[in-house]
Amino acid sequence: MTKKLEHALAGWREEKRSAYLYRAVSLAETGTPRQALFDELAKAAEEQSGIWAGVIRSEGGLVPPRFHPDFRARLVAGLTRYFRPRTLRPVLAAMKVRGMSLYASPMPHRMPVNVEEIGRRHQGSGAGNTLRAAVFGVNDGLVSNAALMLGVAGATADNGVVLLTGVAGLLAGALSMAAGEYISVRSQREMFEYQIGLEREELEQYPEEEAAELALIYAAKGIPRDEAENLSRRLFQDPERALDTLAREELGLNPDELGSPAKAAIASFLAFAAGAIIPLLPFALPLSAQPLTVSIALTGVALFCVGAVLSLFTGRGAVHGGLRMLVIGAAAGAATYFIGNALGVAMG
């Protein structure tokens, strides 16, 4: 079997599987405006499988008489009917089911009216998510290391032991967070690159069908059918912009939210360490004869500040957010201190 024939058979199976899943989503959306979209997408996938069938025949191969969905496709189709497409959106997107962006945000959303506005509503969201992740990283480091050090301080009065515990907690926590973030971003990027590679290939193989699918999605979001088709045709005059838009609107992926795994790991390490070092400073530097007291005070101020900053993302008042974070952190620290104290007494 030649590589071209093998590739064509894989493409035929991919489109047949997409059509099978579109029909499953359509069945789950029975009676809703989205049902027609997924019915049309199923038909489009069947037509695209026909294109691959032509390539198979031209290479001297045999087109399978019937398509048999594999276990994974059957499982996802069953879960989609049971849990509904919105819940299964990440799974369906990973299996190359288009139109998942319909479930990414509330429907009353202003649609683009020209090519220049395509993707503009996504811009800036990555920066906001990065800032929020950084604040949460600082909070994790602050609370976990402060609680760890307070637990040890409750068990022993040796400041050297508390300092060693704090350093170990900082390094262990920061390295763990960095490793987890690297794997997470790397996996996400690999999925994105795979999906984009498939989309780029289909854009080259049958651009007219891809443009028609994009027009269907825009029509389902509220743009009149004629305007949606015109917008899609104009967009496809620029292949790179078309590919970017297909990734957003068909696959539900946002390239702006995917960064470098190494940078993400470093940022996660630094954010955690920045929080974890705060309760550690009084023990590492000669700031006071009572480093534990100063550490508790610094941690309390930092907790309030973190809570106030997080209120920017929740819409609540800064004082309310700061006090809530302070109470939560104080409860965690008090619990570990008294547990450590009890263990220290029990162990002599």
C-alpha positions in Angstrom: 0.0 0.0 0.0 1.4 3.4 -1.0 1.7 6.2 1.5 -0.8 8.2 -0.6 -3.4 5.4 -0.5 -2.8 4.9 3.2 -3.3 8.6 3.8 -6.5 8.6 1.8 -7.9 5.7 3.7 -7.1 7.5 7.0 -8.8 10.6 5.7 -11.9 8.7 4.6 -12.2 7.1 8.1 -11.7 10.4 9.8 -14.5 12.1 7.9 -16.8 9.1 8.3 -16.2 9.2 12.1 -16.9 13.0 12.1 -20.2 12.4 10.3 -21.1 9.7 12.8 -20.4 12.0 15.8 -22.2 15.0 14.1 -25.3 12.8 13.9 -24.9 11.9 17.6 -24.7 15.6 18.5 -27.6 16.4 16.3 -29.7 13.8 18.0 -28.8 15.2 21.4 -29.8 18.7 20.1 -33.2 17.5 18.7 -35.6 20.4 18.7 -33.0 23.1 19.0 -31.7 25.5 16.4 -28.3 23.8 16.6 -29.7 20.5 15.3 -29.8 21.8 11.7 -26.2 23.0 11.9 -24.9 19.5 13.0 -27.1 17.8 10.4 -25.5 20.0 7.7 -22.0 19.4 9.1 -22.7 15.6 9.0 -23.7 16.0 5.3 -20.5 18.0 4.6 -18.4 15.4 6.3 -20.0 12.7 4.2 -19.3 14.7 1.0 -15.7 15.1 2.1 -15.4 11.4 2.7 -16.5 11.0 -0.9 -13.6 13.1 -2.0 -11.2 10.8 -0.2 -13.0 7.8 -1.7 -12.2 9.3 -5.1 -8.5 9.5 -4.2 -8.6 5.9 -2.9 -10.0 4.7 -6.3 -7.6 6.7 -8.3 -4.7 5.0 -6.4 -6.2 1.6 -7.2 -7.5 0.9 -3.7 -10.9 -0.3 -2.5 -13.3 1.9 -0.6 -14.6 0.0 2.4 -18.3 -0.9 1.8 -19.4 0.2 5.3 -18.0 2.4 8.0 -17.7 0.8 11.5 -17.1 3.4 14.2 -14.4 2.3 16.7 -15.1 1.9 20.4 -13.9 5.4 21.3 -16.3 7.0 18.8 -19.2 4.8 20.0 -18.4 5.7 23.6 -18.2 9.4 23.0 -21.5 9.3 21.0 -23.2 7.5 23.9 -21.8 9.9 26.4 -22.9 12.9 24.2 -26.5 11.6 24.2 -26.5 11.1 28.0 -24.6 14.2 29.2 -25.4 16.6 26.4 -22.8 18.2 24.0 -22.1 21.2 26.1 -20.7 19.0 28.9 -18.7 16.9 26.4 -17.4 19.9 24.5 -13.6 19.3 25.2 -13.9 15.6 24.3 -15.8 16.3 21.1 -13.4 19.1 20.1 -10.5 16.7 20.7 -12.2 14.2 18.3 -12.4 16.9 15.6 -16.1 17.7 15.9 -16.5 21.2 14.6 -19.0 23.8 15.9 -18.0 23.4 19.6 -17.5 27.1 19.9 -21.3 27.4 20.0 -21.0 26.1 23.6 -18.0 28.1 24.6 -19.9 31.3 25.5 -23.5 32.5 25.9 -25.3 32.9 22.6 -26.2 36.6 22.9 -22.8 37.6 21.5 -22.1 40.1 18.8 -20.9 38.4 15.7 -18.2 39.8 13.4 -19.5 41.7 10.4 -16.3 41.9 8.4 -13.0 40.1 8.0 -11.0 42.5 10.1 -13.2 41.7 13.2 -12.5 37.9 13.0 -10.8 36.8 16.1 -10.8 40.3 17.7 -13.0 39.2 20.5 -10.4 36.6 21.5 -7.6 39.1 21.8 -6.4 40.0 25.3 -8.1 37.0 27.0 -4.8 35.2 27.2 -3.2 38.0 29.2 -6.0 38.1 31.7 -5.9 34.3 32.2 -2.1 34.5 32.7 -2.4 37.2 35.3 -5.1 35.3 37.2 -3.0 32.1 37.1 0.0 34.0 38.5 -2.1 35.4 41.4 -3.4 31.9 42.2 0.2 30.5 42.0 1.3 33.1 44.6 -1.6 32.3 46.8 -0.9 28.5 46.6 2.7 29.1 47.6 1.8 31.4 50.4 -0.9 29.3 52.0 0.8 25.9 51.6 4.2 26.9 52.9 2.9 29.1 55.7 0.7 26.2 56.9 3.6 23.8 56.6 5.9 26.0 58.6 3.2 26.7 61.2 2.7 23.0 61.6 6.4 22.4 62.3 6.6 25.4 64.5 3.8 23.9 66.6 5.8 20.8 67.1 9.2 22.3 67.8 10.7 25.6 69.0 13.8 25.2 66.9 13.8 28.0 64.4 16.5 26.2 62.3 14.1 23.2 61.8 11.3 25.6 60.8 13.6 27.4 58.3 14.8 24.1 56.8 11.1 23.0 56.5 10.2 26.2 54.8 13.0 26.0 52.2 12.1 22.4 51.5 8.4 23.3 51.1 9.3 26.1 48.8 11.4 24.0 46.5 9.2 20.9 46.5 6.1 22.9 45.9 7.5 25.2 43.2 9.2 22.3 41.3 6.0 20.2 41.5 3.9 23.1 40.2 6.4 23.7 37.4 6.4 20.1 36.3 2.7 19.9 36.4 2.3 23.1 34.4 4.9 22.0 31.8 3.1 18.7 31.2 -0.3 20.4 31.0 0.7 23.1 28.5 2.8 20.6 26.5 -0.2 18.2 26.2 -2.5 21.1 25.3 -0.1 22.3 22.6 0.3 18.9 21.1 -3.4 18.5 20.8 -3.7 21.9 19.2 -0.9 21.2 16.7 -2.5 17.9 15.8 -5.9 19.5 15.2 -4.4 22.5 13.3 -2.4 20.1 11.1 -5.6 18.2 10.2 -7.4 21.5 9.5 -4.6 22.8 7.4 -4.6 19.7 5.3 -8.4 19.8 4.8 -8.1 23.5 3.9 -5.7 22.5 1.1 -7.7 19.5 0.0 -11.2 21.0 -0.2 -11.3 24.8 0.7 -14.8 25.3 -0.7 -16.3 22.7 1.7 -14.4 24.2 4.6 -15.7 27.7 3.7 -19.3 26.3 3.6 -18.9 24.7 7.0 -17.6 28.0 8.5 -20.6 29.8 6.9 -22.9 27.3 8.6 -21.4 28.0 12.0 -21.8 31.8 11.5 -25.4 31.3 10.4 -26.1 29.3 13.5 -24.7 32.1 15.6 -27.2 34.6 14.1 -25.6 36.0 10.9 -28.0 35.9 7.9 -27.1 33.0 5.6 -26.1 35.2 2.6 -23.9 37.5 4.8 -22.3 34.4 6.5 -21.4 32.9 3.1 -20.0 36.2 1.8 -18.0 36.7 5.0 -16.6 33.2 4.8 -15.6 33.6 1.1 -13.8 36.8 1.9 -12.0 35.3 4.8 -10.8 32.4 2.8 -8.9 34.7 0.5 -6.2 34.8 3.2 -5.3 31.1 3.9 -3.5 31.9 7.2 -6.4 33.9 8.6 -8.8 31.3 7.4 -6.9 28.6 9.2 -6.8 30.7 12.4 -10.5 31.3 12.2 -11.3 27.6 11.5 -9.3 26.7 14.7 -11.4 29.2 16.7 -14.8 28.7 15.3 -14.8 25.0 14.2 -12.5 23.4 16.7 -13.1 25.8 19.6 -9.4 26.4 20.1 -7.8 29.7 20.9 -4.2 30.0 19.8 -3.7 33.1 21.9 -4.2 31.0 25.1 -1.4 28.5 24.3 2.1 29.5 25.3 5.5 27.9 25.6 5.6 24.9 28.1 9.0 26.0 29.3 7.8 29.6 29.9 4.7 28.3 31.6 6.7 26.1 33.9 9.1 28.9 34.8 6.2 31.3 35.5 4.5 28.7 37.7 7.7 28.1 39.6 8.3 31.8 40.2 4.7 32.5 41.2 4.7 29.7 43.7 8.1 30.7 45.1 7.1 34.3 45.4 4.3 33.4 47.7 6.1 30.6 49.6 9.1 32.9 50.4 7.0 35.4 52.4 6.5 33.3 55.6 10.1 32.2 55.2 11.8 35.6 55.3 11.7 36.3 59.0 13.4 33.0 59.7 16.0 33.5 57.0 16.8 37.2 57.8 17.5 38.7 61.2 14.3 40.8 61.2 13.2 40.1 64.7 13.9 38.1 67.8 10.4 36.5 67.3 10.5 35.3 63.7 7.3 33.3 64.1 5.3 36.3 65.1 6.7 38.4 62.2 6.1 35.5 59.8 2.4 35.3 60.8 2.0 39.0 60.5 3.6 39.1 57.0 1.6 36.1 55.9 -1.6 37.8 57.1 -0.9 41.0 55.2 0.0 39.0 52.0 -3.2 37.0 52.3 -5.3 40.1 52.4 -3.5 41.6 49.4 -3.9 38.4 47.4 -7.6 38.3 48.2 -8.0 41.9 47.2 -6.3 41.3 43.9 -8.4 38.2 43.2 -11.5 40.4 43.7 -10.6 41.9 40.3 -11.5 38.6 38.7 -14.6 37.9 40.8 -16.3 41.4 40.7 -16.6 41.5 44.5 -15.2 44.3 46.7 -11.5 44.3 47.5 -12.0 44.4 51.3 -14.5 41.5 51.2 -12.1 39.5 49.0 -9.1 40.3 51.2 -10.9 39.4 54.5 -12.2 36.2 53.0 -8.7 35.1 52.0 -7.3 36.1 55.3 -9.9 34.1 57.2 -9.3 31.0 55.0 -5.6 31.2 55.3 -5.8 31.8 59.1 -8.0 28.8 59.5 -5.5 26.6 57.5 -2.6 27.9 59.5 -4.2 27.5 62.9 -5.3 24.0 62.1 -1.8 22.9 61.1 -0.2 24.6 64.0 -2.4 22.9 66.6 -2.1 19.5 64.9 1.7 20.0 64.9 1.6 21.0 68.5 -0.4 18.0 69.5 1.9 15.7 67.6 5.0 17.3 69.1 3.6 16.8 72.6 2.6 13.2 71.8 6.0 12.3 70.4 7.8 14.0 73.3 
